[in-house]
Amino acid sequence: MKKIILAVVIVAAVWFFGIWQAGRTAMGVLEEQTALVSEATSGLYGAEIEWIHKGWNSAQGVIIFNIPDEAIHISQPFTMEHGFFHSTYRGVLDVQTEDYNLADFYGEDGIVTTGSFSLGGFALSVDVAELNFTENDVTIAHAPFSINVFGEESIQHVDSDIEGLSITSSSMGEVMFFDGMEMLVAMDYDRNNRITHQDASFTLARAGLNFGGQSASIEGVEIRSDFKQQGSGFTAGLTQSIASLNFQGYDVTALIEAEYEGGDFEAYWESYERFKEKMNTADFQQMEKDKNMDAMMDEMMSIYMDVASSMMTPEAKLNVSVEVSDNPWIGMVDVALNYTGPNRSIASMELEELLKWAFDGNLEGSISGLPHQAQRMMNQQFGLRADAYPWSVLYTRIDGLKIDNQLIVPPEAIPTPQ
């Protein structure tokens, strides 16, 4: 009998501890993620929790979002229920302005956040109701959609899918529409909570604009970016593509790609931390009232320069390619260039040193298409003809800049700052 009683006591204690620990973990993660709002927005916006009740098996509070515009009040009252090593969350967003509130657009409980917290991480879903709001003769509408977030200690995954959004007018018909918008972000962190790997993408199936008798449509938009720590440096990439842009009866495609390799990972994040600290401690409203923004901007520019210098390391590489199909506005563009920095880090971000570092690097690539004006200039000044595409591109400080073996900039004309 004693063993049975002891077992019951142990089970009850474990059950109580599991619920208590779940609540403690959930509330801790919620407070940490709320604090990160200020960091993510560089101090321009903030968020804080006002706890109404903290119990061993439940909690209640309000997340208050602080924004520069005092006429807008944003908050999210929430409740939490703690179970065995597991807590659930439900919050309803509330937005109040001088003229409107969120319920005017989405109805009661129009934007609801639900999810769970556990020892293994958290998962939240922001469910946005259907919108169909009309004022005067303009109607804005979209289908219901969700934003999903999950992670362990920090946000590691965000995704959203919006089927359609439109703006229509009783007098002009459909003014603007967007269909098939998808967003995805995935991140990994190190032990210091610094991002070591991030992939992000945005896709748009199609969109259109009709205004003043003019119409334009776009299909197959895709934007992708990535960042990854590599040794003591990092790589970063950006791709933007448009499958079809139709305007005034002409159809245009475009592809822009950029890849970077090099940098100093530690210096990059040190500069970023300085940036966050400065933005989080700055009182922008007071500085605006005192008209004292110059000193702040000077300091911010110094930090930007530090971030840039952390990327100008020995033999840093930047590859860029641009392809735009032939069109009557600018013509065809098809350029691919690969730049390699000199075998040294930049000494400072003074203009003279910046130019010296840049001109000490090497450039190579090819040109298979240029805008009309640029092509005309290259033909008139250097005799480079479009029917001779592709043109090779080669630059060194010793040899100067050559395009299709024509000397465009001689070595003696290259700036050599002291």
N, C-alpha and C positions, 0 to 999 in steps of 0.2 A: 504493500500500500504506500509506504514511504517513497519507494522508487517511482510509483505512478504520480504521486503528488509532486515529487522533484521534477519529473519529466514535464508535467504540466506547467510548473513554474518556469522551467528552462524555455519551453516553447513560447510561453507568454512573454518572457523577457526578450527572447529573440524577435518575436513578432513586434513587440513594442519598440525595440531598438531598430528594427527594420523600417518601421513607419517613421520613427524620429529621424533616423539617418536619411531616409528618402526626402523628408521635408527640409532637413538641414541642407542637403545637397542641392535640392531644387531651388530653394530660396537663395543660396549662395551663387549658383550659376545665373539665376535671373538678375541678381544684383550686378554680377560681373558683366553680363551682356548689356545691361542697361547702361553701365558706365562706359562701355565701348562705343555707344552712340556718339558721345562727345568726341572720342578719338577718331572715329570713322568720318566725322564731318569736320575735323580739324578745329573743333571748338566753336564753330559757327552755330551749332545746335547742341543742346544738351538734354539729358533725361535723368530723372531721379524718381525713386520709389518712396511713396508715403505709405507706410504700413498701418493698416487699420486694426488688424488682428494677426497675431502669430501664435497659433496653437500647435499642439503636438501632432494633430492629425489633419489640420487645415490652416489656411492662411487667407487673408484678404487685404487688398491694397489698391493703390492707384499709381500708375506710371504717368508722370507729368513730363511732357516734352516742352523744353524751353526753346523758343525761337525768337529771332530779333524783332519780329513784328508783334507788338504788344496787343494789336487788335485781333490776333488769332490765338485761340486757346485749344491745345490738343492734349488729350489725356486718354488713358485706357484703364478703367476700373477692371479688376480681375479677381478671381477666386482660385485657390489651389486646394486640392484634396490629396492627402498623403496616404498611400497604401504601403504594402510590404516592399521596401526598396524601390518604390515607384510612386511618382506624384503626377497628377493631371493638372492642366492649366486651362483656364478659359478667360479671355478678356474681350471686351467690346470697345472698339475705338469710338471716341467722341471728339468732334471738331466743332468749335463755336466761333463764329465771326460776328461782326456787327450786323450783318444782313442775313446770314444763312447759318444753318448747322448741318451736320452730315446727314441727319435724318431727312432733310428736305430733298436730298439727292437719292439716297439708298434706302430710306425707310429705317425703322427701328432695327437695331442689331444688323446693320447692313455690312459692316466689316468686322468679322469675328476672328480672333486668334485662338486656336485650340492646340493642345499638344501634351507632351509628357516629358518628365525628367526622371532619369534613373542614374545608377552608379556608372552605367556604360555610356551615358551621354544624354542628349536631348533631341527632340524632334517637334517642330512647330509648323502649323499650317495657318496661313492668313487667307480666309475665305471672303472674297469680295462679291457682293450680290450683284444682280443685273442692274444696269443703269439705264434709265429712260427719262431724261430730264428735259423739259421744254421751257424756254423763256422767250417771250415775244414770238418770233417766227423761227427760232433756231432750236433744234433738238440734238442733244448729244446722247449717244447710247453705246453700250457695250454688253457683251454676254458675261455671265458669271465666270470668275476665274479664281485661281488659288496661287499663292506664293508659298513654297515649301522650303523649310530651313531645317538642317540637322547638323549635328557635330558632337564631339566628345567634350572637350573643355572650351573650345572656341568654335565659331561657325566654320564648317568645312564644306558645306554644300548648300546652294541656293538655286531653285529653279522655278520657273513660271511659264505658263502657256495661256495667251490671250487669243481667243478665236477671232474676235472682231470688234472694231471700234469705229463709229461713224459720226459725222456731223452733217446734219441735213437742214435745209431751209425750205420753208413753204413756197418761197418765191424763186429760189435758185435750184432746188432739188438737192442732190447729194453733193455737198461741198468738199468733203474729205472723208476718206475711209482707210482703215488699216485692217488687214486680215492675216491671221497666222503669225502672231508675234511670239517668239520663244526666247527665253533667257536662261542661261545655265552658268553657274560659277562653282568651281571646286578648288579647295585650298588645302595645303599641308603646312604645318608649323614646326619650328624647332622648340627646344625646351625653354627658350626665352620668349616664346610666343611671337616670333618673327616668321613671316611667310617665306617658306623655302620653295614652294611650288604653287602656282596658280594658273588655272585654265579658265577662260571666260569666253562665252559665245553669245551672240544675239543674231537671230534670224527673223526675217520678215518675208512672208510668202508673197504678198502684194499690197500695194497702196495706190491711192489715186487722189488727185486734186483737180477740182473744177471751179474756176473763179474768173469772173470778168470775161467770159467767152473763151478762155484758154483752158486747156486740159492737159494733164500729164499723168502718166502711170509708171509704176516701177514694180518689178518682180524679182524674186530671188535675191534679196539682200542678205548678205552674211558678213558678220564682223567677228573675228576671233583674235584673242590675245593670249599670250602665255608668258610666264615668268618662272625661272627655275634657277636655284643655286647650283653652280657648277664649280667645284673646287673652292678657291678663294674668291671667285668672281660669280658671274651669273649670265644667263642668256635671257633674251626677251624677244618676242615676236608679235607682229600685228599683220593681219590679213583682212582686207576689205574687198568684197566682190559684189557686183551687180549683174544679174543675168540679163536684165532688160530694162532700159530706161527709155520710155517713149514720150517724145514731146514734139508737137507740130508735125507729126507724121514720120519722124525719124526715130529709128531704134538704135540705141547705143548700149554697148556692154563695157564693163570696166573691172579691172583687177589691180589692186595695190598691195604689195607685200613688202615688209621690212623685217629684217632680222639683225639682232645685236648680240655680240659675244665679247665678254671681257669684264671690266669693272672690278671694283673692290667691294665685296659683299658687306664686310664689317663697316667700312666707311660710309657706304650707302645707307645702312640702317641707322648709324649714329646721326647722320644728317637728318634722316626722317624723324628720329626721336626728338631731335632739337626742334624740328618744324612743329611736331605735335605739341610739345611742351609750350612753345611760344603761342601757338594758336589757342591752346586750352586756357592759358592764363591771361590772354589779352581781353580787355574790356572794349569791344569794338564800338558799342553804343556811346560810351563815355568819350572815347577818342574822337568819335564823329562830332559829338557836342563841343569838345574842346578844340576841334579842328587841328588835331595833333596826330595825323596819320603818316606824315613823312618819315619820322624816325622809325616807326614800325615797319613801313614799307622798305626802308633801307636795310633793316635787319633781316627781313624776310628775303630780300634779294640776295643778301650774303649767304643765307641758308640754301637758296636755289643754286647759287654758284657752287656751294659745297657738294650738293647732290650731283651737279653736272661734272665736277672735277672727279668725283668717285667713279665716273664712267670713262674717263679719259686716262686709261691705263696702258701699259706697253702693249702694242700691237692689237689694240681693241679693234673689232671688226664690225662694220655696218654695211649690210647688203640691202639695196632698195631696188624694186622693179615696179614699173607703172605701165599698164596696158589699157588703152582706151580705143575702142573701135572708131573707124572713120565717121566723122559727123560734120555738118556744115558750120558749126560754131567755132570749133578750135582745130578740127582736123584729127588725124590719127596720132596717138602717142604710144610708143613702144620703146621703153628705155630700161636697161638693167645695169646698175652700177654697184661695184664692190669696193669699199674703202677700208684700208688697213692703216691704223695709226702708227706713229713712229715707235721705235723700241725704247720708250721711256714714258713715265707718267708725266702729266702736265704739272709744271712747277707752281703755277698760280692761275687765277682766272682773270688776270689783267689782260686787256685787249691785245697787247703786244705778244704776250706769251700764248694766248689763245690762238692767234693767227699763226705764230711760229709752229706750234704743235700741229695745227691742222695742215699747214702747207708742207710739213716734214713727212706727212704720210704718203701713201701710194693709192692710186685709183685706177681701176680697170673695169671694162664692161663693153657694152654694145648699144647701138642706137639703130632701131629699125623703123622709127617713125617719130616725127616732131610736129608740133602745132604749126599751122600755116605761116604765121609771122616768123617763127624761129627758123623754119625750113627756108623761107625766102632769104633771110639774113645770112644763113650759112652758105647759101648758094651764091649770093652776091659778093660776099666778102672773102670766102675761101674756096669757092668753086665746088662745094660739096653738093652732089646731086642726089635726089630722092631715088632715082633708078639704080643707084649704086649701093643701096641698103643691102645688108646691115653694115654700119660703120663701126669700126673698132674704136675703143676709147682707152687711152693710156696716159697716166700722169705720174711723174716723179719730180722731185725738186731738181734733179740733175738734168733730166731730159725735157722738162716742161710738159705742157698738155698737147697731146696729139689726138686728132680725130680722123679716122680713116687715113692714117699716116701723114696727114697734113698738120704742120706745126701751127697750133692756134695761139698758144701762149708760150713764148720762148723762156728759157730758164732765167735770163736776166730780168724779165718783167715780173717774176714772182716776188711778192713782198718778203723781205728778210728783216723782220724787226730785231732790234738789238736788245 
